[in-house]
Amino acid sequence: MTTVSGFVSSDAEKHAAHTPPTGLRRYLFATNHKDIGTLYLCFAIMAGVIGSLLSIAIRAELMSPGMHVFPVISAIMSGDGSDGAARNLYNVFFSAHALVMIFFMVMPAMMGGFGNWFVPLMIGAPDMAFPRLNNLSFWLLVASFCMLVSSMFVEGSPGMNGFGGGWVLYPPFSSTMGTPGPAGDFIILSLHLAGASSIVGAINFIATIFNMRAPGMTLFRMPLFVWSVLATAFLLLLALPVLAGALTMLLTDRNFHTSFFDPAGGGDPLLFQHLFWFFGHPEVYILILPGFGMISQIVSTFSRKPVFGYMGMVLAMLTICALGFVVWAHHMFVTGIPLAEQEFFVITTMAIAVPTGVKVFSWIATMWGGSIAMRPPMLWAIGFIFVFTVGGVTGVVLANASLDRQLHDTYYVVAHFHFTMSLGAVFSIFAGFYYWFPKMTGYLYNERLAKLHFWLTFAGINIVFLPQHFLGFAGMPRRQVDYADAFTLWNFVSSIGAFIAGIGTLVFLYLLYEAFAAKRVAAANPWGEGATTLEWTLPSPPPFHQFETPPAIRFDGAGAAVAEGGH
Amino acid sequence: MTVTAHAADEHAGQARHWETSWAPMAIAFGSMFLAPLTFAAAAVMLASTGARAAVLGAPTQGEIGFQPVNSDNAADIVWFHNAFLLPVTIGVSALVLVLLAYVVINFNERVHPTPSKTTHNWTLETVWTILPALALIVIAFPSLRLLQKQMIVPTPDLVLKATASQWEWRYGYPKEVGGFQFDSLPKDDSDLDLAKGDMRLLTVDNAPVVPVDKVVEVDVTSLDVIHSFAVPSLGMRVDAIPGRLTQTWFKAEREGVFYGQCSNICGIGHAFMPIEIRVVSADDYQAWLVRAKKKQFASMEGVELAAAPPTR
């Protein structure tokens, strides 16, 4: 591992004009990729805490049959503790939980946070290609989040606040038929802003990765995390405009008496579902691909071995992206779409298991023969590989339309996508967070706390979602505020798990406080020779500006990137 | 326990037919026989609740598998899952877990301080690409065969119409067997007879009755938002979409009571629109049809017909 200090030494004269702005100006007008990355990460943590609180409320309600918790929450929030208001609030909570976690936690953490922070560092670039666009991207998301939160406090369904139709926004429930109030418009506009934010961000990543790689950093020498961000950016760029189109049609249906989705005017509610899932399925890969990239970096670092089958890993990611656009109707197997259509989507969906399998096997092969250090990021990464595999194989089950007939919209589906998202994506985010925390802050965290956080979360979330497979087999429909008495046992177990995972989140927040309070200074590379990407050649935290003149990138015998020259 | 007649709904043709041809006869018939029929109906109702069929399609506490199967399609689903997919899900998860444990133990830095330099192995990579693909092809054959069986409805012996609205199901029987329809709502907690097998949030006030061993096609639609018609133990699930008529079918193998629930978020009553289907012998079915038609006529007496729901 060679640390090159020439290009990072801050020459006072040269940087006189570039001293970082301070206070509010530094963040409100941020154009520095690392500052924007930090903003995104703080935003994601805040949204993650809100999203977790929503889910804990949901699990508390479902702990036993009958209505217990939401009448109280509803009475506190709106003064109306009636059953109707409580049921509506439950629907609003699970809808908001999904939207918050997807658009305001996972996406900002992965792309906005780690993508902004480490893509330029890893390719030897001074910043993102369009720094001001980057700023716009972040603040649009804040505006979007404000609209989402506002929607919970304005009328949706008659006489009730908030939008309770799930994150999928299916009309006619989301049109004036089910949600005549402005909460529906708030949700639509919120997603419009989030979409614009992501499209702008995606353009920025594509331009940066294609144009700002330092000499020597060829496409096929790029770290897999950069590949994953590039692939994700293309997914965002191609998928989100379709969502924007569908949302706009929904908006005009609601406000200008068009009838794209209204059968009374010749429209069709299924059109919305096709458009939504044309976006929605790539979206789930948007949520997981950067995680794949991070896991590859981490597994390689802590096994002290280069990634096994680099080309296979890149091809697998690109294959997943391509296939991701031709599987959307597997979300619609029970909408009465024709047999031939279902057969097509069964085949394409099952095919995705092949590149996904390649990735899982390659991660294990990377570890095979390595010299594994079980540091916290590695613990989270290994946890990720296991839970993502479980979520993946239940996906193969659901890919069969004939089985989806039995399991669609049951808790089996809830278990499946939480194993890939709540365990998979979130575990990869924590793996990345613990991997790069010393680099980003310059401080070391308490590894015991990080491991405690892992074990509490791992145990807790598995207890939440494993029994939900059983509930799904037994036929318990999702999104229901109350359930038949026969479902009591597994719901109770599931709720206990949520509380354990909740304690894990508190440990995480304490860990953050402890790390900043203790101020243990981190070295440039706290992970040793396995950390071969360029960010570890810079001090921790990196200087405000880096690589202002492009360095030449060379790869030493062990495959480690070395930057030479440049300022 | 009354059957509410809706004189009109968005299917105006059917409703008009009902009104013009059946209503006058019904009123005449009803006024002639109202009193004795009421007694007869009450007696039959008491008898039928006393001899209530066993509940065969319902969830049970703590179960980790599917509900009992009562139709060919449901049996095939469970067989296909347990024979093909369950070994795959458990096998692959276990394989990955074992491999992870193996590498963590054997390639730990304490016991294996010098990492190898291997970065690829084309043979291995080809094998782990081809093998899963082959496994998926093996799964695809029974999967698609079963899908075809589910989707291609055989010639039905009875076509039942299930119309969803916020938040109830309405069942319509074809003209050939009487051309009547009624609403099906969950029983209030206070009306539940748990000793007789009633289940909270599953048992309804008026369940559709169908004959055993007959192909029943269910045509499903909605009057407002999207709902979903699902009865797990009969292998049925299809969305109820306004402006569309979707289909599913079943052939019940034995008599009993089979429960399901609305499975698509449809508003605050989503958890409170259960589906109950009662499967009886051919004779009992005929007897039920007679009673149902008469109850239908009886309900005309008050002529408090529900207004048609708004269709925008």
HADDOCK unambig.tbl for C-alpha pairs under 7 A between the chains (distance, minus, plus):
assign (segid A and resid 84 and name CA) (segid B and resid 268 and name CA) 6.61 0.50 0.50
assign (segid A and resid 87 and name CA) (segid B and resid 268 and name CA) 5.25 0.50 0.50
assign (segid A and resid 88 and name CA) (segid B and resid 268 and name CA) 5.20 0.50 0.50
assign (segid A and resid 164 and name CA) (segid B and resid 267 and name CA) 6.80 0.50 0.50
assign (segid A and resid 165 and name CA) (segid B and resid 265 and name CA) 6.33 0.50 0.50
assign (segid A and resid 165 and name CA) (segid B and resid 267 and name CA) 6.77 0.50 0.50
assign (segid A and resid 172 and name CA) (segid B and resid 225 and name CA) 4.99 0.50 0.50
assign (segid A and resid 172 and name CA) (segid B and resid 226 and name CA) 6.90 0.50 0.50
assign (segid A and resid 173 and name CA) (segid B and resid 225 and name CA) 5.24 0.50 0.50
assign (segid A and resid 173 and name CA) (segid B and resid 266 and name CA) 6.71 0.50 0.50
assign (segid A and resid 177 and name CA) (segid B and resid 224 and name CA) 6.89 0.50 0.50
assign (segid A and resid 178 and name CA) (segid B and resid 225 and name CA) 6.72 0.50 0.50
assign (segid A and resid 263 and name CA) (segid B and resid 242 and name CA) 6.78 0.50 0.50
assign (segid A and resid 263 and name CA) (segid B and resid 243 and name CA) 5.12 0.50 0.50
assign (segid A and resid 304 and name CA) (segid B and resid 115 and name CA) 6.31 0.50 0.50
assign (segid A and resid 305 and name CA) (segid B and resid 115 and name CA) 6.38 0.50 0.50
assign (segid A and resid 305 and name CA) (segid B and resid 117 and name CA) 6.54 0.50 0.50
assign (segid A and resid 306 and name CA) (segid B and resid 119 and name CA) 6.34 0.50 0.50
assign (segid A and resid 307 and name CA) (segid B and resid 119 and name CA) 6.52 0.50 0.50
assign (segid A and resid 308 and name CA) (segid B and resid 119 and name CA) 4.57 0.50 0.50
assign (segid A and resid 308 and name CA) (segid B and resid 120 and name CA) 5.53 0.50 0.50
assign (segid A and resid 309 and name CA) (segid B and resid 119 and name CA) 5.94 0.50 0.50
assign (segid A and resid 309 and name CA) (segid B and resid 120 and name CA) 4.85 0.50 0.50
assign (segid A and resid 334 and name CA) (segid B and resid 237 and name CA) 6.45 0.50 0.50
assign (segid A and resid 334 and name CA) (segid B and resid 238 and name CA) 4.82 0.50 0.50
assign (segid A and resid 334 and name CA) (segid B and resid 239 and name CA) 5.90 0.50 0.50
assign (segid A and resid 335 and name CA) (segid B and resid 238 and name CA) 5.95 0.50 0.50
assign (segid A and resid 335 and name CA) (segid B and resid 239 and name CA) 4.94 0.50 0.50
assign (segid A and resid 336 and name CA) (segid B and resid 238 and name CA) 6.47 0.50 0.50
assign (segid A and resid 336 and name CA) (segid B and resid 239 and name CA) 6.95 0.50 0.50
assign (segid A and resid 336 and name CA) (segid B and resid 246 and name CA) 5.44 0.50 0.50
assign (segid A and resid 339 and name CA) (segid B and resid 148 and name CA) 6.91 0.50 0.50
assign (segid A and resid 339 and name CA) (segid B and resid 151 and name CA) 6.31 0.50 0.50
assign (segid A and resid 343 and name CA) (segid B and resid 144 and name CA) 6.63 0.50 0.50
assign (segid A and resid 350 and name CA) (segid B and resid 136 and name CA) 6.74 0.50 0.50
assign (segid A and resid 354 and name CA) (segid B and resid 129 and name CA) 6.11 0.50 0.50
assign (segid A and resid 354 and name CA) (segid B and resid 132 and name CA) 6.08 0.50 0.50
assign (segid A and resid 354 and name CA) (segid B and resid 133 and name CA) 6.09 0.50 0.50
assign (segid A and resid 358 and name CA) (segid B and resid 128 and name CA) 6.52 0.50 0.50
assign (segid A and resid 358 and name CA) (segid B and resid 129 and name CA) 6.25 0.50 0.50
assign (segid A and resid 364 and name CA) (segid B and resid 100 and name CA) 6.77 0.50 0.50
assign (segid A and resid 367 and name CA) (segid B and resid 103 and name CA) 6.39 0.50 0.50
assign (segid A and resid 368 and name CA) (segid B and resid 103 and name CA) 5.72 0.50 0.50
assign (segid A and resid 368 and name CA) (segid B and resid 107 and name CA) 6.71 0.50 0.50
assign (segid A and resid 369 and name CA) (segid B and resid 107 and name CA) 5.88 0.50 0.50
assign (segid A and resid 369 and name CA) (segid B and resid 115 and name CA) 5.81 0.50 0.50
assign (segid A and resid 369 and name CA) (segid B and resid 116 and name CA) 5.34 0.50 0.50
assign (segid A and resid 370 and name CA) (segid B and resid 107 and name CA) 5.66 0.50 0.50
assign (segid A and resid 370 and name CA) (segid B and resid 115 and name CA) 4.23 0.50 0.50
assign (segid A and resid 370 and name CA) (segid B and resid 116 and name CA) 5.90 0.50 0.50
assign (segid A and resid 371 and name CA) (segid B and resid 107 and name CA) 5.39 0.50 0.50
assign (segid A and resid 371 and name CA) (segid B and resid 108 and name CA) 5.40 0.50 0.50
assign (segid A and resid 371 and name CA) (segid B and resid 109 and name CA) 4.30 0.50 0.50
assign (segid A and resid 371 and name CA) (segid B and resid 112 and name CA) 5.49 0.50 0.50
assign (segid A and resid 371 and name CA) (segid B and resid 113 and name CA) 5.40 0.50 0.50
assign (segid A and resid 371 and name CA) (segid B and resid 114 and name CA) 6.08 0.50 0.50
assign (segid A and resid 371 and name CA) (segid B and resid 115 and name CA) 4.94 0.50 0.50
assign (segid A and resid 372 and name CA) (segid B and resid 104 and name CA) 6.84 0.50 0.50
assign (segid A and resid 372 and name CA) (segid B and resid 107 and name CA) 5.90 0.50 0.50
assign (segid A and resid 372 and name CA) (segid B and resid 108 and name CA) 4.50 0.50 0.50
assign (segid A and resid 372 and name CA) (segid B and resid 109 and name CA) 4.86 0.50 0.50
assign (segid A and resid 373 and name CA) (segid B and resid 108 and name CA) 6.44 0.50 0.50
assign (segid A and resid 373 and name CA) (segid B and resid 109 and name CA) 5.72 0.50 0.50
assign (segid A and resid 386 and name CA) (segid B and resid 96 and name CA) 6.64 0.50 0.50
assign (segid A and resid 386 and name CA) (segid B and resid 97 and name CA) 6.33 0.50 0.50
assign (segid A and resid 389 and name CA) (segid B and resid 93 and name CA) 6.21 0.50 0.50
assign (segid A and resid 390 and name CA) (segid B and resid 93 and name CA) 5.65 0.50 0.50
assign (segid A and resid 393 and name CA) (segid B and resid 89 and name CA) 5.15 0.50 0.50
assign (segid A and resid 394 and name CA) (segid B and resid 89 and name CA) 6.39 0.50 0.50
assign (segid A and resid 397 and name CA) (segid B and resid 85 and name CA) 6.04 0.50 0.50
assign (segid A and resid 400 and name CA) (segid B and resid 143 and name CA) 6.12 0.50 0.50
assign (segid A and resid 401 and name CA) (segid B and resid 147 and name CA) 6.57 0.50 0.50
assign (segid A and resid 402 and name CA) (segid B and resid 77 and name CA) 6.83 0.50 0.50
assign (segid A and resid 402 and name CA) (segid B and resid 143 and name CA) 6.19 0.50 0.50
assign (segid A and resid 402 and name CA) (segid B and resid 146 and name CA) 6.09 0.50 0.50
assign (segid A and resid 402 and name CA) (segid B and resid 147 and name CA) 4.76 0.50 0.50
assign (segid A and resid 403 and name CA) (segid B and resid 77 and name CA) 5.94 0.50 0.50
assign (segid A and resid 405 and name CA) (segid B and resid 236 and name CA) 6.79 0.50 0.50
assign (segid A and resid 405 and name CA) (segid B and resid 237 and name CA) 5.63 0.50 0.50
assign (segid A and resid 406 and name CA) (segid B and resid 232 and name CA) 6.03 0.50 0.50
assign (segid A and resid 406 and name CA) (segid B and resid 235 and name CA) 6.33 0.50 0.50
assign (segid A and resid 406 and name CA) (segid B and resid 237 and name CA) 6.88 0.50 0.50
assign (segid A and resid 409 and name CA) (segid B and resid 263 and name CA) 5.98 0.50 0.50
assign (segid A and resid 409 and name CA) (segid B and resid 264 and name CA) 6.85 0.50 0.50
assign (segid A and resid 470 and name CA) (segid B and resid 63 and name CA) 6.84 0.50 0.50
assign (segid A and resid 470 and name CA) (segid B and resid 64 and name CA) 4.53 0.50 0.50
assign (segid A and resid 470 and name CA) (segid B and resid 65 and name CA) 6.16 0.50 0.50
assign (segid A and resid 473 and name CA) (segid B and resid 64 and name CA) 6.98 0.50 0.50
assign (segid A and resid 473 and name CA) (segid B and resid 65 and name CA) 5.38 0.50 0.50
assign (segid A and resid 473 and name CA) (segid B and resid 66 and name CA) 4.65 0.50 0.50
assign (segid A and resid 474 and name CA) (segid B and resid 59 and name CA) 5.41 0.50 0.50
assign (segid A and resid 474 and name CA) (segid B and resid 65 and name CA) 6.28 0.50 0.50
assign (segid A and resid 474 and name CA) (segid B and resid 66 and name CA) 5.07 0.50 0.50
assign (segid A and resid 474 and name CA) (segid B and resid 67 and name CA) 5.47 0.50 0.50
assign (segid A and resid 475 and name CA) (segid B and resid 232 and name CA) 6.16 0.50 0.50
assign (segid A and resid 477 and name CA) (segid B and resid 263 and name CA) 5.38 0.50 0.50
assign (segid A and resid 479 and name CA) (segid B and resid 265 and name CA) 6.30 0.50 0.50
assign (segid A and resid 480 and name CA) (segid B and resid 270 and name CA) 6.34 0.50 0.50
assign (segid A and resid 480 and name CA) (segid B and resid 271 and name CA) 4.86 0.50 0.50
assign (segid A and resid 481 and name CA) (segid B and resid 271 and name CA) 6.25 0.50 0.50
assign (segid A and resid 482 and name CA) (segid B and resid 271 and name CA) 6.02 0.50 0.50
assign (segid A and resid 483 and name CA) (segid B and resid 201 and name CA) 6.81 0.50 0.50
assign (segid A and resid 483 and name CA) (segid B and resid 271 and name CA) 6.91 0.50 0.50
assign (segid A and resid 484 and name CA) (segid B and resid 200 and name CA) 5.79 0.50 0.50
assign (segid A and resid 484 and name CA) (segid B and resid 201 and name CA) 5.51 0.50 0.50
assign (segid A and resid 484 and name CA) (segid B and resid 202 and name CA) 6.70 0.50 0.50
assign (segid A and resid 485 and name CA) (segid B and resid 200 and name CA) 6.87 0.50 0.50
assign (segid A and resid 486 and name CA) (segid B and resid 59 and name CA) 5.87 0.50 0.50
assign (segid A and resid 486 and name CA) (segid B and resid 60 and name CA) 4.99 0.50 0.50
assign (segid A and resid 486 and name CA) (segid B and resid 61 and name CA) 4.27 0.50 0.50
assign (segid A and resid 487 and name CA) (segid B and resid 61 and name CA) 5.92 0.50 0.50
assign (segid A and resid 488 and name CA) (segid B and resid 61 and name CA) 6.95 0.50 0.50
assign (segid A and resid 489 and name CA) (segid B and resid 61 and name CA) 6.54 0.50 0.50
assign (segid A and resid 489 and name CA) (segid B and resid 62 and name CA) 5.78 0.50 0.50
assign (segid A and resid 490 and name CA) (segid B and resid 62 and name CA) 6.49 0.50 0.50
